[in-house]
Amino acid sequence: MFSVIKLASETLTENYSPSLFNYFYETFPQGFIVAEKHHKIIGFIVGLPIRSENARILMLSISESQRRQNIGSKLLEQFLKEATLQNIKNIELEVRTDNNKAIKFYQKHGFDITEKLSKFYQNGEDAYTMKKTI
Ligand SMILES: CC(C)(COP(=O)(O)OP(=O)(O)OC[C@H]1O[C@@H](n2cnc3c(N)ncnc32)[C@H](O)[C@@H]1OP(=O)(O)O)[C@@H](O)C(=O)NCCC(=O)NCCS
């Protein structure tokens, strides 16, 4: 768990309280998936079911040196598989409006921008909501 928290603090702009990670894992372990290389954690995804038939991806991060090697895609695909098993039909997430690589990444995986949320983040930045039906 420590490695995931460290990776999150290095790669994600938002600050998450360490206790949240335990909460996410205990609430929906199937949606807390890590990628390892040589016994080191190089990426992770965290998502939770919300309302019936919906899930939300809360975090996705790949270590900077390991990007563009399809690792994020594999984590996302595994998450979608677990979600399907839980009868989830819709996936949603928020992304910073200036995070072009993440927006491109999610669009490649069939997510569409559905909304813009003003001042969504702790630092006042705006978010796009992106959604996909599975
Ligand atoms: C977004 C992120 C998770 C992508 O992970 P990744 O493992 O590098 O992505 P993949 O290698 O699976 O990429 C799949 C496709 O997404 C798109 N994509 C990914 N990174 C991209 C970039 N930097 N620029 C443009 N398109 C990109 C491409 O279409 C790519 O396919 P291709 O490599 O064949 O062109 C990663 O860049 C990351 O950790 N970013 C920082 C954290 C973050 O922004 N998280 C998301 C918001 S919570």
Ligand as a Chemical Component Dictionary entry (heavy atoms), coordinates in Angstrom:
data_LIG
# 
_chem_comp.id                   LIG 
_chem_comp.type                 NON-POLYMER 
_chem_comp.pdbx_formal_charge   0 
_chem_comp.three_letter_code    LIG 
# 
loop_
_chem_comp_atom.comp_id 
_chem_comp_atom.atom_id 
_chem_comp_atom.alt_atom_id 
_chem_comp_atom.type_symbol 
_chem_comp_atom.charge 
_chem_comp_atom.model_Cartn_x 
_chem_comp_atom.model_Cartn_y 
_chem_comp_atom.model_Cartn_z 
_chem_comp_atom.pdbx_ordinal 
LIG C1  C1  C 0 -2.750 8.772  -18.642 1  
LIG C2  C2  C 0 -1.840 7.577  -18.295 2  
LIG C3  C3  C 0 -2.468 6.772  -17.168 3  
LIG C4  C4  C 0 -1.668 6.702  -19.556 4  
LIG O1  O1  O 0 -0.961 5.511  -19.214 5  
LIG P1  P1  P 0 -0.008 4.751  -20.258 6  
LIG O2  O2  O 0 0.344  3.418  -19.702 7  
LIG O3  O3  O 0 1.123  5.642  -20.646 8  
LIG O4  O4  O 0 -0.988 4.600  -21.519 9  
LIG P2  P2  P 0 -0.945 3.504  -22.699 10 
LIG O5  O5  O 0 0.473  3.188  -23.053 11 
LIG O6  O6  O 0 -1.818 2.367  -22.315 12 
LIG O7  O7  O 0 -1.624 4.380  -23.873 13 
LIG C5  C5  C 0 -2.722 3.945  -24.631 14 
LIG C6  C6  C 0 -3.108 5.031  -25.619 15 
LIG O8  O8  O 0 -3.539 6.223  -24.922 16 
LIG C7  C7  C 0 -3.105 7.390  -25.673 17 
LIG N1  N1  N 0 -2.056 8.106  -24.920 18 
LIG C8  C8  C 0 -1.432 7.697  -23.786 19 
LIG N2  N2  N 0 -0.505 8.621  -23.398 20 
LIG C9  C9  C 0 -0.556 9.610  -24.316 21 
LIG C10 C10 C 0 0.165  10.843 -24.473 22 
LIG N3  N3  N 0 1.139  11.199 -23.622 23 
LIG N4  N4  N 0 -0.139 11.634 -25.529 24 
LIG C11 C11 C 0 -1.099 11.274 -26.435 25 
LIG N5  N5  N 0 -1.809 10.109 -26.338 26 
LIG C12 C12 C 0 -1.544 9.299  -25.289 27 
LIG C13 C13 C 0 -2.498 6.861  -26.962 28 
LIG O9  O9  O 0 -3.553 6.736  -27.907 29 
LIG C14 C14 C 0 -1.991 5.492  -26.512 30 
LIG O10 O10 O 0 -1.841 4.572  -27.581 31 
LIG P3  P3  P 0 -0.457 4.551  -28.431 32 
LIG O11 O11 O 0 0.676  4.531  -27.438 33 
LIG O12 O12 O 0 -0.574 3.293  -29.237 34 
LIG O13 O13 O 0 -0.473 5.812  -29.235 35 
LIG C15 C15 C 0 -0.411 8.079  -17.867 36 
LIG O14 O14 O 0 0.050  9.037  -18.803 37 
LIG C16 C16 C 0 -0.344 8.699  -16.478 38 
LIG O15 O15 O 0 -0.118 8.023  -15.478 39 
LIG N6  N6  N 0 -0.503 10.041 -16.394 40 
LIG C17 C17 C 0 -0.382 10.767 -15.117 41 
LIG C18 C18 C 0 -1.560 10.531 -14.202 42 
LIG C19 C19 C 0 -2.879 10.893 -14.861 43 
LIG O16 O16 O 0 -3.006 11.866 -15.578 44 
LIG N7  N7  N 0 -3.894 10.048 -14.637 45 
LIG C20 C20 C 0 -5.204 10.183 -15.229 46 
LIG C21 C21 C 0 -6.070 11.124 -14.536 47 
LIG S1  S1  S 0 -6.525 10.499 -12.936 48 
# 
loop_
_chem_comp_bond.comp_id 
_chem_comp_bond.atom_id_1 
_chem_comp_bond.atom_id_2 
_chem_comp_bond.value_order 
_chem_comp_bond.pdbx_ordinal 
LIG C1  C2  SING 1  
LIG C2  C3  SING 2  
LIG C2  C4  SING 3  
LIG C2  C15 SING 4  
LIG C4  O1  SING 5  
LIG O1  P1  SING 6  
LIG P1  O2  DOUB 7  
LIG P1  O3  SING 8  
LIG P1  O4  SING 9  
LIG O4  P2  SING 10 
LIG P2  O5  DOUB 11 
LIG P2  O6  SING 12 
LIG P2  O7  SING 13 
LIG O7  C5  SING 14 
LIG C5  C6  SING 15 
LIG C6  O8  SING 16 
LIG C6  C14 SING 17 
LIG O8  C7  SING 18 
LIG C7  N1  SING 19 
LIG C7  C13 SING 20 
LIG N1  C8  SING 21 
LIG N1  C12 SING 22 
LIG C8  N2  DOUB 23 
LIG N2  C9  SING 24 
LIG C9  C10 SING 25 
LIG C9  C12 DOUB 26 
LIG C10 N3  SING 27 
LIG C10 N4  DOUB 28 
LIG N4  C11 SING 29 
LIG C11 N5  DOUB 30 
LIG N5  C12 SING 31 
LIG C13 O9  SING 32 
LIG C13 C14 SING 33 
LIG C14 O10 SING 34 
LIG O10 P3  SING 35 
LIG P3  O11 DOUB 36 
LIG P3  O12 SING 37 
LIG P3  O13 SING 38 
LIG C15 O14 SING 39 
LIG C15 C16 SING 40 
LIG C16 O15 DOUB 41 
LIG C16 N6  SING 42 
LIG N6  C17 SING 43 
LIG C17 C18 SING 44 
LIG C18 C19 SING 45 
LIG C19 O16 DOUB 46 
LIG C19 N7  SING 47 
LIG N7  C20 SING 48 
LIG C20 C21 SING 49 
LIG C21 S1  SING 50 
# 
